[in-house]
């Protein structure tokens, strides 16, 4: 067992394997995140198209609140 710990080639191979697994997992999560962002964007766009007055009034209200907060 001590021989495995002291062998730099085995350590390097183990680290390389671990790095590759982490890289693959990160790439999968990024792909999933991008897909989820596309879905959210699509549903938000659809909502705005179906309810333009609500969205404009909501944006106006948020702007007024932010303006009041900044003014203080």
N, C-alpha and C positions, 0 to 999 in steps of 0.2 A: 504494500500500500504506500509506503514511503517512497518507493521508486516511482509510482505514478505521479505523485505530487512534485517530485523533483525533476521530472522529465519535461523540458520546455516544449518539445514538439507535441506532446499530448495536451498540454495546457493550451497551446496555440490552436490546436485543432478543436478543442472544446470551446474556446472563446469564439472561434470562427463560426462554429455551428450555432452557438447561442446568438451571436450577432445576426446571423442569417435568419433565424426564427423571429427575432425581434423586428428585423427589417420587414419581413413578410407580414407579420401581424400589423405593423404600423401602416403598411401600404393598403391592407384590407380595410382598416379603420378609416383611412383617408378616403378611399373609394366609397365606403358606406356613408361617410359624412357628406361628401359631394352629392351623392344621390339624394340624401335626405334634404339637403339645402335646395336642390332643384325642385323637389316635391313641395317644400314649403313656399318657395318662390312662386310656383305655379298656382297653388291654392290661394296665396295672398293676392296675386294678380287677378284671379278669377273673382275673388271677393270684392276687390276694388271696382272691377267692371260691373258687377251686379249691384253694388251699393255706392255709387260715386258721391251722392250727397252726404251720406253718413261719414264717409272717409274725409271729405273736405271739411265738414263741421268738426270732426274729431281732431284733425290736424290743426284747425284754427284754435280749438280749445286748448290743445297742448301748447301751442305757441303763446297764447295768452298767459297760461300758467307759468311757462318758462320766463316770459317777459316780466311778470310780477315778481318772480323769485329773484331775477337778476337786478331788478330795480331797487330792491331793498338793500 
